[in-house]
Amino acid sequence: MMKKLLSYGIILALVLSLFSGCAPQNLPATQSTTGQTTGATIPESSAPTNSTAPTVGTTAPATVPSTALPTAPEHSELYIPTVSVEEAILYFNEVCLDAEIVNQGDPTKLQRWETPIRYICYGTLTDADRNTLNTFVDWLNTIEGFPGMQETQDPSLANLRIHFCDPAEYLTLMGDGFSGTDGGVTFWYNGANEIYDAVIGYRTDVDQQIRNSVILEEIYNGLGPINDTELRRTSVIYAGFSTPQSLSEEDKLILKLLYHPQMQCGMDAAQCEAVIRQLYY
């Protein structure tokens, strides 16, 4: 009987041992219902990103339509702000289409040099005389249409003779009609109103400031604007007493108009006006 109980005890012990040592060890992992996967692997990105920083663009600002007014047409290179076209025409007619003294021909028609001017100087020139003369000639040679002006030492080539002389020599050279003047010019032009020869005389018994002014005046007159002006006090050919030491802007304008290629010898006032209105604006 005892053996039988022991057998049952042994069997019971074995059964209990089996139940206690066979608990499952590899049950599958549970998942939560929150949508998060336990132990999920995050894929690598080729470049790190900042999920909190906004994207910065480089787009240019929108173009704002211009409200600027259209620019006015440009003036011609001849234009002087203080001189209207009407004033330019009036001044041109006064000095280029009239004359103080007329021996022959029609001074109301445009006259100018068409051939190069070759000048020769006689007498004694001061350094200031020479500087005034050279400065004027250099500027003249920049004018569009001007035939050119150069000094020569050969009397046979000269078509402009400039004399610096004492009062007695001056009157002998220029004639009694120039008595009381400090300088004078006489020029000759043909039937086509082309100037081809001239002589200028300067008195050397006056101070240098007057000499400078007279040098400018007589060469200026000898280029075609033979009549002195009452309109422009700053001009080198002002009819009253003055001693300008350089050409005014208006003086330069007249020569630029006179020698412009669109101007022609023999033109009358109406023809000159039509050209000036085209050139001066």
Disulfide bonds with the S-S distance in Angstrom:
none
